[in-house]
Amino acid sequence: MSRTIRLILAVIFVLLITFGAISICQNLGKRLKVDVTDQKLYTLSDGTKSILTKLNQPLKLKLYYAKTASMKGPDQIKYFNNYYEFVKALLEEYVAASKGMVALEIIDPRPFSDDEVEATRSGLKRFPITEEENFVFGLVVQTQFGVEKTIPFFAPDRQNFVEYDISALIDTATARQKKNIGVLSSLAVMGEASDYMAQMLIMQGQQPKMAWTIIEHLKQKYEVKGISTDTNDINDIDVLIVIHPKDLPVQTLFAIDQFILKGGRTIVCVDPYCYADQQPAQAMLQSDKVSQSSNLKKLFNTWGLEMPELTFAGDRQLAPGASTAANRESEKIIGFLNLTPPACFSRDNVITAQLNSVRVWFAGELNEIASPNNIAGENKIERTPLIMTTAKGNTFEVDSPFDLQMIDSAGLLKKFSDGTKPVVMGYLLTGKFKSSFPEGITLVSEPQAEDQNAPKIKTRITGLTQAPENCAVVVFSDVDFISNSLAYYRNQLFGNIVVGDNSALLMNTIDDLSGSTDLISIRSRGNFRRPFTVVDQIEDKAEAETADEVAKINAEITGFENELKKLVNSADEKEKQVIGSTLAQKTKDLELKKLKARQQLREVKMQKRQRIETLGNKMRAFNMLAAPVVILLIAVALGIRRSVMKRHYISHASDA
């Protein structure tokens, strides 16, 4: 056999071996996978695995994605290609973990096809791209008994919760009824009372109030109903959410108290200053302004908690930049906090263990105090902190809540000083609660209209004085964290998009209190968006280095302006000419000081930008050189090994 033929055969065998190895590795790879993402995005949580192991019937998952149509759409549609790959990979993990109980089918519904008809019949959302093409991205779960559940559209606002949504779909498809959620609020979080009322307002030229986005998301998973703020009885619900309880009547407080003692799970969101509680323009012009604070002092005292008035949590390390007015530079607002792990979330509680980012707006401070429930033994209430500042957090006070309507970020910073322990803004309370109304309440009703002289009717109402079983209440000292302004941002194409884990915090709390232990471990496992912590540290350090100098210059300018005003106001007509020249010179000095301050600020920003760019170059160089260096080290190691083996063989040959 000639050398050329041997070479050709060798090449053919090498190719066969290569393609065979690739085929084998592909088959083995379906079972042998390694999730190298930092937050284990492609690893199913224990809750999902538990749900899959409890399946008693086979399920079919149909993932509809208009892949062909997406290539013809705008950039906002093409964005979903990566999202689709993530969802598909996650569903493949469901199939692998189900031990044959779950089958997956990937469908690209083309125009006028049976697949498109089936997608429409199942209720999946369609977004027109061209005259014929529609964009579809949804999931259908089918059981062998004909039950069908759908995710109509994998919207960006549910990106962080995609595993939860899929697992909840599987869980509900096999049996479970929705939990009943009651919402009691002084705000219009449920929107207008009825469609008829909304239509009437539109006809009158008024904009009806829409339900908060968090309420719309709750309705996707639970049966949600509103509860009047003057109710005297709360029943037929599993979880009660109390949002911004302002000046509730005694019968409502008693109803909440009795609901909790009977075992009803409750979430309370109070606020020393609720930005979402904006007053109408006419009310703002009146002299008697309406307070934007809420509290449940009567119940809190029994639970061993207090939230001081006009006192807010602050933390320099957690305060991101924000603009308080149009065309105004971003600046730190000490009451606007972006809570991040590990310091700000309890890692020992399932509600907050896997959160990544929660933003609060002027949240209050929750303190533990002595109460009847502090008695050691079976009556003691356990208080578990859920969300808090870092150890350098502290509180600051304002003279009036109306001082916050025009935010003075520099003035608020002056009121704040670093602390030595975290400020708690959320608690989980568990134990056998005692009633805040041990002797009941007395309701007074007016006499009938026809008998004005009749005495007022007094009715005594009593109830439980202590819970027979353990109770569970979660208290947050902020309302704005679940409002549209903090928990979401508005997208013109897809509506409100989730920001961080604000909504996840409330969802986690509901899941935990309602007993869905499998689902609670799924929520908000990971986040596609990663924080640039090193860059943030560089920016914070650069800002801290110049903060005192900038504040000093601003203070000098303010003092000089006040001096000028005083000089002009106190001068008489004869002194005007003398003061005129002095005023011009001092005005010139003022402009020079301002110019110098701006130059200093530009230099600081330039230095900060240079440090960030230097860091980026270092990271880029590291990423580019890492792989070649590893290959070079492997080659060097193989070369050394080959040299050692060669010497070994030579020495053995010479001995022989």
C-alpha positions as CSV (number, residue, x, y, z in Angstrom):
1,M,0.0,0.0,0.0
2,S,1.5,3.3,-1.0
3,R,2.1,6.1,1.4
4,T,-0.5,8.4,-0.3
5,I,-3.2,5.8,0.2
6,R,-2.2,5.3,3.8
7,L,-2.4,9.1,4.3
8,I,-5.9,9.3,2.8
9,L,-7.1,6.4,4.9
10,A,-5.7,8.0,8.0
11,V,-7.5,11.2,7.2
12,I,-10.8,9.3,6.7
13,F,-10.4,7.4,9.9
14,V,-9.6,10.6,11.8
15,L,-12.8,12.2,10.4
16,L,-14.9,9.2,11.3
17,I,-13.5,9.1,14.8
18,T,-14.1,12.9,15.2
19,F,-17.7,12.8,14.0
20,G,-18.3,9.6,16.1
21,A,-16.9,11.4,19.2
22,I,-19.1,14.4,18.6
23,S,-22.2,12.2,18.2
24,I,-21.4,10.3,21.4
25,C,-20.6,13.5,23.3
26,Q,-23.9,15.1,22.2
27,N,-25.9,12.1,23.5
28,L,-24.0,12.0,26.7
29,G,-24.2,15.8,27.0
30,K,-28.0,15.6,27.4
31,R,-27.4,13.7,30.7
32,L,-24.0,15.1,31.7
33,K,-24.4,18.9,32.0
34,V,-22.6,21.4,34.1
35,D,-24.3,24.8,35.0
36,V,-21.4,27.3,35.2
37,T,-23.6,30.4,35.6
38,D,-23.0,32.2,38.8
39,Q,-26.7,32.1,40.0
40,K,-27.3,28.6,38.5
41,L,-29.9,29.8,36.0
42,Y,-30.1,26.5,34.2
43,T,-30.4,24.4,37.4
44,L,-33.9,23.5,38.6
45,S,-34.6,24.4,42.1
46,D,-35.6,21.9,44.8
47,G,-39.2,23.2,44.6
48,T,-39.5,22.3,40.9
49,K,-38.0,18.9,41.4
50,S,-40.4,18.3,44.3
51,I,-43.4,19.2,42.1
52,L,-42.1,16.9,39.3
53,T,-41.7,14.0,41.6
54,K,-45.3,14.3,42.8
55,L,-46.7,14.1,39.2
56,N,-49.3,11.3,39.0
57,Q,-50.0,11.7,35.3
58,P,-48.0,12.4,32.1
59,L,-47.9,16.0,30.8
60,K,-47.2,17.5,27.4
61,L,-45.4,20.9,27.2
62,K,-45.9,22.7,23.9
63,L,-43.5,25.6,23.5
64,Y,-44.7,28.0,20.8
65,Y,-42.1,30.4,19.4
66,A,-42.3,32.1,16.1
67,K,-38.6,31.8,15.3
68,T,-38.9,32.4,11.6
69,A,-41.1,35.5,12.2
70,S,-38.8,36.9,14.8
71,M,-36.0,37.2,12.3
72,K,-38.1,39.7,10.3
73,G,-39.1,41.8,13.3
74,P,-37.6,44.9,14.9
75,D,-34.8,44.7,17.5
76,Q,-37.4,44.5,20.3
77,I,-38.6,41.2,18.8
78,K,-35.1,39.8,18.0
79,Y,-34.2,40.3,21.7
80,F,-36.4,37.3,22.4
81,N,-34.2,34.9,20.5
82,N,-31.8,34.6,23.5
83,Y,-34.8,34.5,25.9
84,Y,-36.3,31.6,23.9
85,E,-33.1,29.6,24.0
86,F,-33.0,30.0,27.8
87,V,-36.7,28.9,28.2
88,K,-36.1,25.9,25.9
89,A,-33.0,24.8,27.8
90,L,-35.0,25.2,31.1
91,L,-37.9,23.1,29.7
92,E,-35.4,20.4,28.7
93,E,-34.3,20.2,32.3
94,Y,-37.9,19.7,33.3
95,V,-38.1,16.7,30.9
96,A,-34.9,15.3,32.2
97,A,-35.9,15.6,35.8
98,S,-39.5,14.2,35.3
99,K,-38.4,10.6,34.7
100,G,-40.6,10.3,31.6
101,M,-43.7,12.1,33.0
102,V,-43.1,15.3,30.9
103,A,-42.7,15.5,27.1
104,L,-41.7,18.7,25.3
105,E,-42.7,19.8,21.8
106,I,-41.2,22.8,20.1
107,I,-43.5,24.5,17.6
108,D,-42.8,27.4,15.2
109,P,-46.4,28.4,14.2
110,R,-46.2,29.5,10.5
111,P,-48.9,31.6,9.0
112,F,-52.1,29.8,8.0
113,S,-50.9,26.5,9.5
114,D,-52.7,24.2,11.9
115,D,-50.1,25.1,14.5
116,E,-51.1,28.8,14.3
117,V,-54.7,27.8,14.7
118,E,-53.9,25.7,17.7
119,A,-51.9,28.5,19.3
120,T,-54.8,30.9,18.8
121,R,-57.3,28.4,20.2
122,S,-55.1,27.9,23.3
123,G,-55.2,31.7,24.0
124,L,-51.6,32.6,23.2
125,K,-51.0,36.2,22.4
126,R,-50.0,37.3,18.9
127,F,-48.2,40.4,17.9
128,P,-48.4,41.4,14.2
129,I,-45.0,41.9,12.5
130,T,-45.9,41.9,8.9
131,E,-49.2,41.5,7.0
132,E,-49.0,37.7,7.4
133,E,-46.4,37.1,10.1
134,N,-47.3,37.1,13.8
135,F,-44.9,36.9,16.8
136,V,-45.9,34.2,19.3
137,F,-44.0,33.1,22.4
138,G,-46.0,31.1,24.9
139,L,-46.4,27.7,26.6
140,V,-49.3,25.2,26.7
141,V,-49.4,22.5,29.3
142,Q,-51.8,19.6,28.6
143,T,-52.7,16.6,30.8
144,Q,-54.1,13.3,29.7
145,F,-57.5,14.2,31.1
146,G,-57.9,17.2,28.9
147,V,-56.9,19.9,31.3
148,E,-55.0,22.8,29.6
149,K,-53.1,25.6,31.2
150,T,-51.2,28.3,29.3
151,I,-48.6,31.0,29.7
152,P,-50.1,33.3,26.9
153,F,-46.8,35.2,26.5
154,F,-43.3,35.1,28.1
155,A,-43.2,38.8,28.8
156,P,-40.0,40.5,29.9
157,D,-41.7,41.5,33.1
158,R,-41.7,37.9,34.2
159,Q,-38.2,37.1,33.0
160,N,-36.8,36.6,36.5
161,F,-39.7,34.4,37.5
162,V,-39.9,32.1,34.4
163,E,-39.2,28.9,36.3
164,Y,-41.8,29.8,38.9
165,D,-44.4,30.4,36.2
166,I,-43.7,27.1,34.5
167,S,-43.8,25.2,37.8
168,A,-46.9,26.9,39.0
169,L,-48.6,26.0,35.6
170,I,-47.7,22.4,36.1
171,D,-48.7,22.4,39.7
172,T,-52.2,24.0,39.0
173,A,-52.8,21.8,35.9
174,T,-52.8,18.7,38.1
175,A,-55.3,19.8,40.7
176,R,-55.0,22.7,42.9
177,Q,-57.5,25.6,43.3
178,K,-56.4,29.2,43.5
179,K,-55.8,30.8,46.9
180,N,-58.0,33.7,47.9
181,I,-56.3,37.0,48.5
182,G,-58.0,39.9,50.1
183,V,-56.7,43.5,49.7
184,L,-57.6,46.2,52.1
185,S,-56.2,49.6,51.2
186,S,-56.7,53.3,51.7
187,L,-55.3,53.7,48.1
188,A,-57.1,52.8,44.9
189,V,-54.8,49.8,44.3
190,M,-57.7,47.8,42.9
191,G,-58.5,50.4,40.3
192,E,-62.1,51.7,39.8
193,A,-64.8,49.8,41.6
194,S,-66.4,48.6,38.3
195,D,-66.2,48.7,34.6
196,Y,-69.4,50.8,34.6
197,M,-67.8,53.4,36.9
198,A,-64.7,53.5,34.7
199,Q,-66.9,54.1,31.6
200,M,-68.7,56.9,33.4
201,L,-65.5,58.7,34.2
202,I,-64.3,58.4,30.6
203,M,-67.5,59.9,29.4
204,Q,-67.0,62.8,31.8
205,G,-63.5,63.4,30.4
206,Q,-61.7,61.9,33.4
207,Q,-59.1,59.2,33.5
208,P,-60.2,56.2,35.5
209,K,-57.7,54.9,38.0
210,M,-56.3,51.5,36.8
211,A,-55.4,48.7,39.2
212,W,-51.7,48.6,40.2
213,T,-49.6,46.3,38.2
214,I,-48.8,44.1,41.2
215,I,-52.5,43.5,41.6
216,E,-52.8,42.4,38.0
217,H,-49.9,40.0,38.5
218,L,-51.6,38.6,41.7
219,K,-54.8,38.0,39.7
220,Q,-52.8,35.7,37.4
221,K,-52.1,33.3,40.3
222,Y,-54.8,34.0,42.9
223,E,-58.4,35.0,43.3
224,V,-58.1,38.6,44.4
225,K,-60.9,40.7,45.9
226,G,-61.0,44.1,47.5
227,I,-62.1,44.6,51.1
228,S,-63.7,47.8,52.3
229,T,-61.7,50.0,54.8
230,D,-64.8,50.1,57.1
231,T,-65.5,46.4,57.2
232,N,-66.3,44.7,60.5
233,D,-65.7,41.1,59.4
234,I,-63.0,39.5,57.2
235,N,-63.5,35.9,56.1
236,D,-63.3,33.5,53.1
237,I,-59.8,34.5,52.3
238,D,-56.4,32.8,52.8
239,V,-54.1,35.8,52.9
240,L,-54.9,39.4,53.8
241,I,-52.8,42.2,52.4
242,V,-53.2,45.6,54.2
243,I,-51.7,48.4,52.1
244,H,-51.3,51.9,53.5
245,P,-53.9,51.7,56.3
246,K,-54.7,55.4,57.0
247,D,-57.0,56.2,59.9
248,L,-58.9,52.9,59.9
249,P,-62.0,52.8,62.0
250,V,-62.0,50.7,65.2
251,Q,-64.3,48.0,63.7
252,T,-61.8,47.5,60.8
253,L,-58.9,47.2,63.2
254,F,-60.9,44.7,65.3
255,A,-61.7,42.7,62.1
256,I,-58.0,42.5,61.2
257,D,-57.2,41.5,64.8
258,Q,-59.7,38.7,64.8
259,F,-58.8,37.5,61.3
260,I,-55.2,37.0,62.5
261,L,-56.2,35.3,65.7
262,K,-58.3,32.8,63.8
263,G,-55.2,31.8,61.8
264,G,-55.5,34.2,58.8
265,R,-52.1,35.0,57.3
266,T,-51.6,38.8,56.9
267,I,-49.2,41.1,55.2
268,V,-49.1,44.7,56.4
269,C,-47.5,47.6,54.4
270,V,-47.3,50.8,56.3
271,D,-45.4,54.0,55.5
272,P,-44.3,57.1,57.3
273,Y,-44.4,58.9,53.9
274,C,-46.1,57.2,51.0
275,Y,-45.2,58.8,47.7
276,A,-48.0,56.8,45.9
277,D,-50.5,58.6,48.1
278,Q,-50.4,61.7,46.0
279,Q,-53.2,64.2,46.7
280,P,-55.3,65.9,43.9
281,A,-54.1,69.3,42.8
282,Q,-57.0,71.1,44.6
283,A,-56.2,69.4,47.9
284,M,-52.5,70.4,47.5
285,L,-53.6,74.1,47.3
286,Q,-55.6,73.9,50.5
287,S,-54.0,75.0,53.7
288,D,-55.0,71.8,55.5
289,K,-52.9,69.2,53.7
290,V,-53.7,65.6,54.0
291,S,-51.0,63.4,55.6
292,Q,-49.4,60.7,53.5
293,S,-48.4,58.5,56.4
294,S,-50.0,55.3,57.7
295,N,-49.6,53.2,60.8
296,L,-51.3,50.4,62.9
297,K,-50.1,51.6,66.3
298,K,-52.9,49.7,68.2
299,L,-52.0,46.4,66.7
300,F,-48.2,47.0,66.5
301,N,-48.1,47.7,70.3
302,T,-49.6,44.2,70.9
303,W,-47.2,42.6,68.4
304,G,-44.1,44.3,70.0
305,L,-43.3,46.6,67.2
306,E,-43.3,50.4,66.6
307,M,-42.6,52.6,63.6
308,P,-41.6,56.1,64.8
309,E,-43.2,59.0,63.0
310,L,-41.2,61.3,60.6
311,T,-38.3,58.9,61.0
312,F,-36.8,57.2,57.9
313,A,-34.1,54.6,57.1
314,G,-31.0,55.7,55.3
315,D,-27.7,54.3,54.1
316,R,-25.0,55.9,52.1
317,Q,-23.8,52.6,50.6
318,L,-27.3,51.8,49.3
319,A,-28.4,55.2,48.0
320,P,-28.3,55.2,44.2
321,G,-28.3,58.3,42.1
322,A,-31.7,59.7,41.1
323,S,-33.0,62.9,39.5
324,T,-35.6,64.8,41.5
325,A,-36.7,67.1,38.7
326,A,-36.5,67.4,34.9
327,N,-33.2,68.5,33.4
328,R,-31.5,68.0,36.8
329,E,-28.4,66.0,37.4
330,S,-28.6,62.7,39.3
331,E,-27.8,62.9,43.0
332,K,-27.9,60.7,46.0
333,I,-31.2,60.8,47.9
334,I,-30.5,59.2,51.3
335,G,-34.1,58.0,51.7
336,F,-34.0,56.1,48.3
337,L,-32.3,52.8,48.9
338,N,-31.5,49.9,46.7
339,L,-31.3,46.9,49.0
340,T,-28.8,44.2,47.8
341,P,-27.4,40.9,49.3
342,P,-26.0,39.7,51.5
343,A,-26.3,42.4,54.1
344,C,-29.9,43.6,53.3
345,F,-31.8,40.3,53.2
346,S,-32.2,37.5,55.7
347,R,-30.5,34.4,54.2
348,D,-32.2,32.1,56.7
349,N,-35.7,32.8,55.5
350,V,-37.2,31.6,52.2
351,I,-39.0,34.9,51.6
352,T,-35.8,36.8,51.1
353,A,-33.0,34.2,50.7
354,Q,-32.7,34.5,47.0
355,L,-33.6,38.1,46.3
356,N,-31.1,40.3,44.4
357,S,-32.4,43.8,44.5
358,V,-35.3,45.6,46.2
359,R,-35.8,49.4,46.1
360,V,-37.6,51.3,48.8
361,W,-38.6,55.0,49.0
362,F,-38.4,56.7,52.4
363,A,-39.1,53.6,54.3
364,G,-39.7,53.8,58.1
365,E,-37.8,52.1,60.9
366,L,-39.3,49.1,62.7
367,N,-38.3,48.7,66.3
368,E,-39.0,45.9,68.7
369,I,-40.7,47.0,72.0
370,A,-42.1,45.4,75.1
371,S,-45.6,44.0,74.7
372,P,-47.9,41.4,76.3
373,N,-46.6,38.9,73.7
374,N,-43.0,39.3,74.9
375,I,-43.7,37.0,77.8
376,A,-41.4,33.9,77.6
377,G,-43.0,30.6,76.9
378,E,-45.8,29.6,74.5
379,N,-47.1,33.2,74.2
380,K,-43.8,34.7,72.9
381,I,-43.8,36.1,69.4
382,E,-40.8,35.4,67.3
383,R,-39.6,38.4,65.3
384,T,-37.5,37.6,62.3
385,P,-35.9,40.5,60.4
386,L,-36.4,40.2,56.6
387,I,-35.1,43.3,55.0
388,M,-32.7,45.9,56.5
389,T,-29.9,48.3,55.7
390,T,-26.2,47.5,56.1
391,A,-24.4,47.9,59.4
392,K,-23.6,51.5,58.5
393,G,-27.3,52.4,58.0
394,N,-29.1,54.8,60.3
395,T,-32.2,56.9,60.6
396,F,-32.9,60.5,60.0
397,E,-35.8,62.7,60.9
398,V,-37.7,65.6,59.2
399,D,-39.7,68.3,60.9
400,S,-42.8,67.6,58.8
401,P,-43.8,65.1,56.1
402,F,-44.5,68.0,53.8
403,D,-40.8,68.7,53.8
404,L,-40.4,65.7,51.5
405,Q,-42.7,67.0,48.8
406,M,-39.8,69.2,47.6
407,I,-36.8,66.9,48.1
408,D,-33.6,68.7,49.2
409,S,-31.0,65.9,48.8
410,A,-28.2,67.9,50.3
411,G,-30.3,69.0,53.3
412,L,-31.3,65.4,54.0
413,L,-27.7,64.2,53.8
414,K,-26.8,66.8,56.5
415,K,-29.4,65.2,58.8
416,F,-27.8,61.8,58.3
417,S,-24.8,60.2,59.9
418,D,-23.5,56.6,59.6
419,G,-24.7,54.1,62.2
420,T,-23.3,51.0,63.7
421,K,-26.2,48.5,63.2
422,P,-28.8,47.8,60.5
423,V,-32.1,49.5,60.4
424,V,-34.9,46.9,60.0
425,M,-37.7,47.7,57.5
426,G,-39.4,44.3,57.4
427,Y,-40.3,41.6,60.0
428,L,-41.9,38.2,60.0
429,L,-43.9,37.7,63.2
430,T,-44.9,34.2,64.3
431,G,-46.5,32.8,67.5
432,K,-49.7,32.7,69.4
433,F,-50.8,36.3,69.3
434,K,-52.9,38.0,71.9
435,S,-55.8,40.3,70.9
436,S,-55.3,44.1,70.8
437,F,-58.9,44.3,72.0
438,P,-59.1,41.8,74.9
439,E,-62.4,43.4,76.1
440,G,-63.9,43.7,72.6
441,I,-65.1,47.0,71.1
442,T,-68.2,49.1,71.4
443,L,-69.9,50.4,68.2
444,V,-72.1,53.4,68.4
445,S,-74.8,53.9,65.8
446,E,-77.1,56.9,65.2
447,P,-80.9,56.5,65.9
448,Q,-83.4,56.2,63.2
449,A,-84.3,59.4,61.3
450,E,-87.9,59.5,62.5
451,D,-86.8,59.5,66.2
452,Q,-84.2,62.2,66.6
453,N,-84.5,62.2,70.4
454,A,-83.8,58.5,70.9
455,P,-80.4,57.7,72.4
456,K,-77.5,56.4,70.3
457,I,-77.4,52.7,70.0
458,K,-74.3,51.0,71.6
459,T,-73.3,47.5,70.5
460,R,-70.7,45.5,72.3
461,I,-68.7,43.1,70.1
462,T,-66.3,40.6,71.5
463,G,-64.0,37.9,70.0
464,L,-61.0,35.8,70.6
465,T,-58.6,37.1,73.2
466,Q,-55.7,34.9,72.2
467,A,-55.0,32.7,69.1
468,P,-55.4,29.0,69.7
469,E,-52.8,28.2,67.0
470,N,-49.7,29.9,65.7
471,C,-50.2,33.1,63.7
472,A,-48.1,34.6,61.0
473,V,-47.8,38.3,60.0
474,V,-45.3,40.1,57.8
475,V,-44.8,43.8,58.3
476,F,-43.1,46.2,55.9
477,S,-42.5,49.8,56.6
478,D,-42.8,50.9,53.0
479,V,-45.7,51.0,50.5
480,D,-44.0,52.4,47.5
481,F,-41.8,49.3,47.0
482,I,-44.8,47.6,45.3
483,S,-46.1,50.7,43.4
484,N,-45.7,51.1,39.7
485,S,-43.1,53.8,40.1
486,L,-40.6,51.5,41.9
487,A,-41.5,47.9,41.1
488,Y,-41.9,48.5,37.3
489,Y,-41.0,50.8,34.4
490,R,-43.2,51.6,31.5
491,N,-42.3,50.1,28.1
492,Q,-44.2,51.3,25.0
493,L,-44.5,47.9,23.4
494,F,-44.9,45.4,26.3
495,G,-46.3,47.6,29.1
496,N,-44.9,47.6,32.6
497,I,-41.6,45.7,33.0
498,V,-40.4,44.4,36.3
499,V,-37.5,46.2,38.0
500,G,-35.5,44.2,40.4
501,D,-37.2,42.0,42.9
502,N,-39.8,44.3,44.5
503,S,-42.7,42.3,43.2
504,A,-40.9,39.1,44.0
505,L,-40.7,40.1,47.7
506,L,-44.4,40.4,47.9
507,M,-45.0,37.2,45.9
508,N,-42.5,35.3,48.0
509,T,-44.3,36.5,51.2
510,I,-47.7,35.4,49.9
511,D,-46.4,32.0,48.8
512,D,-44.7,31.4,52.2
513,L,-47.8,32.5,54.2
514,S,-50.2,30.5,52.0
515,G,-48.1,27.3,52.5
516,S,-46.8,26.8,49.0
517,T,-43.4,25.5,50.2
518,D,-42.5,23.9,46.8
519,L,-43.1,27.1,44.9
520,I,-41.4,29.5,47.3
521,S,-37.9,28.1,46.6
522,I,-38.3,28.7,42.9
523,R,-39.0,32.5,42.9
524,S,-36.3,34.8,41.7
525,R,-33.4,32.3,41.7
526,G,-31.3,34.3,39.3
527,N,-31.1,37.5,37.4
528,F,-29.9,38.0,33.8
529,R,-28.7,41.5,34.8
530,R,-25.5,41.5,36.9
531,P,-24.4,44.5,39.0
532,F,-21.1,46.1,38.3
533,T,-20.0,46.2,42.0
534,V,-16.4,47.1,41.4
535,V,-17.4,50.0,39.1
536,D,-20.0,51.2,41.7
537,Q,-17.3,51.1,44.4
538,I,-15.0,53.2,42.2
539,E,-17.8,55.8,41.5
540,D,-18.8,55.9,45.2
541,K,-15.2,56.4,46.3
542,A,-14.7,59.2,43.8
543,E,-17.9,60.9,44.9
544,A,-17.0,60.5,48.6
545,E,-13.5,62.1,48.0
546,T,-15.1,65.2,46.6
547,A,-18.4,65.4,48.5
548,D,-17.0,67.6,51.3
549,E,-15.2,70.0,48.9
550,V,-18.3,70.4,46.8
551,A,-20.5,70.9,49.8
552,K,-18.1,73.5,51.1
553,I,-18.1,75.5,47.9
554,N,-21.9,75.3,47.6
555,A,-22.2,76.6,51.2
556,E,-19.8,79.5,50.5
557,I,-21.9,80.4,47.4
558,T,-25.1,80.3,49.4
559,G,-23.7,82.4,52.2
560,F,-22.4,85.0,49.7
561,E,-25.7,85.2,48.0
562,N,-27.4,85.8,51.4
563,E,-24.9,88.5,52.2
564,L,-25.6,90.3,48.9
565,K,-29.3,90.2,49.5
566,K,-28.9,91.6,53.0
567,L,-26.6,94.4,51.7
568,V,-29.0,95.5,48.9
569,N,-32.1,95.4,51.2
570,S,-30.5,97.4,53.9
571,A,-29.1,100.2,51.6
572,D,-30.8,103.5,51.1
573,E,-31.0,105.5,47.9
574,K,-27.8,107.4,48.6
575,E,-25.8,104.3,49.0
576,K,-27.0,102.7,45.8
577,Q,-24.2,104.1,43.7
578,V,-21.5,103.0,46.2
579,I,-23.0,99.5,46.5
580,G,-23.4,99.2,42.8
581,S,-19.6,98.8,42.2
582,T,-19.2,96.6,45.2
583,L,-22.1,94.4,44.0
584,A,-20.6,94.1,40.6
585,Q,-17.3,93.0,42.0
586,K,-18.8,90.5,44.4
587,T,-21.0,89.1,41.6
588,K,-17.8,88.6,39.5
589,D,-16.2,86.8,42.4
590,L,-19.2,84.6,42.7
591,E,-19.1,83.7,39.0
592,L,-15.4,82.9,39.3
593,K,-16.1,80.6,42.3
594,K,-18.9,78.8,40.4
595,L,-16.6,78.4,37.4
596,K,-13.8,77.0,39.6
597,A,-16.3,74.6,41.2
598,R,-17.5,73.3,37.8
599,Q,-13.8,72.8,36.7
600,Q,-13.1,70.8,39.8
601,L,-16.2,68.7,39.2
602,R,-15.2,68.1,35.6
603,E,-11.7,67.0,36.7
604,V,-13.2,64.6,39.2
605,K,-15.6,63.1,36.7
606,M,-12.7,62.7,34.2
607,Q,-10.5,60.9,36.8
608,K,-13.5,58.7,37.7
609,R,-14.1,57.9,34.0
610,Q,-10.4,57.1,33.5
611,R,-10.4,54.7,36.4
612,I,-13.4,52.9,35.1
613,E,-12.0,52.7,31.6
614,T,-8.7,51.3,33.0
615,L,-10.6,48.7,34.9
616,G,-12.5,47.8,31.7
617,N,-9.3,47.4,29.7
618,K,-7.8,45.2,32.4
619,M,-10.9,42.9,32.4
620,R,-10.9,42.8,28.6
621,A,-7.3,41.9,28.5
622,F,-7.8,39.2,31.2
623,N,-10.7,37.6,29.3
624,M,-8.8,37.6,26.0
625,L,-5.6,36.2,27.4
626,A,-7.1,33.6,29.8
627,A,-7.8,30.9,27.2
628,P,-4.5,31.2,25.3
629,V,-2.6,31.1,28.7
630,V,-4.4,27.9,29.7
631,I,-3.7,26.3,26.3
632,L,0.0,27.4,26.6
633,L,0.3,25.9,30.1
634,I,-1.2,22.6,28.8
635,A,1.2,22.6,25.9
636,V,4.2,23.2,28.2
637,A,3.0,20.5,30.6
638,L,2.7,18.0,27.7
639,G,6.1,19.0,26.3
640,I,7.8,18.5,29.7
641,R,6.0,15.1,30.1
642,R,7.1,14.0,26.6
643,S,10.7,15.1,27.3
644,V,10.7,13.1,30.6
645,M,9.2,10.0,28.9
646,K,11.8,10.3,26.1
647,R,14.7,10.4,28.5
648,H,13.1,7.5,30.4
649,Y,13.0,5.3,27.2
650,I,16.5,6.3,26.2
651,S,17.9,5.3,29.6
652,H,16.1,2.0,29.4
653,A,17.4,1.4,25.9
654,S,21.0,2.2,26.9
655,D,20.7,-0.2,29.9
656,A,19.5,-3.0,27.6
